[in-house]
Amino acid sequence: MQASEAEKPRIVILISGTGSNMVAIAEAVKKEEIDADIVGIISNRPNAAGLEKAQAMDLHTDLIDHTLYASRDEFDHALIRMIEDLKPDLVVLAGFMRILTADFTRYYEGRLLNIHPSLLPKYQGLNTHQRALDAGDDIHGVTVHFVTEELDGGPNAIQAIVPILDVDNAKLLQQRVHEQEHIIYPIAVKWFCEGRLNMKGNEALLDGKALPLRGVQLDSRN
């Protein structure tokens, strides 16, 4: 989806923590590798380190503390109102540690991206690095996908494959996965803002062609 010709696509990024993926995307925008405007960074945690990083990059920030809301539905509807004030074309989840309601995911269907530290559809949910090690896998990785009502179940856009080494523990593996996150998330956002990446039905399309189950794959072993 693209904004009108007179405007660049407008991006809102949701964070809960350090905001490292937010910074990677913002730096790509600043370098004009992504032709878009980041119109807001929203955190659900007052102490999120990513808020300071965003402010240091002169990005507009907002806080919506989820602990002040009586229910998940109430919070998500308030979050929608905050996001809509910024009139985004794309909403990016960058370490946003909330399970979103069906109402929220339906509202932003086709313009909501998330990043997940596994080669989806493997290892939905938490503790993905340890689960990959416990299973004896020889590869692990990270996926950018469209968000749907199914947790970590929306169509995949792009993945980065990370080898699992004999010396790996969950922390070491996580560090190498993080490096690849900062590469592939800006790529997916760039494709979307160029109108190349979109979602139709339950498929991700790149340049009008349906992507395979795992999306485009980059192999860091090469």
PyMOL commands that set and color helices and strands:
alter all, ss='L'
color gray80, all
select helices_A, chain A and resi 20-30+49-56+66-68+72-84+102-107+128-134+170-193
alter helices_A, ss='H'
color red, helices_A
select strands_A, chain A and resi 10-15+37-43+61-63+90-93+112-116+139-146+156-163+197-200+203-206+209-210+216-219
alter strands_A, ss='S'
color yellow, strands_A
deselect
rebuild
show_as cartoon
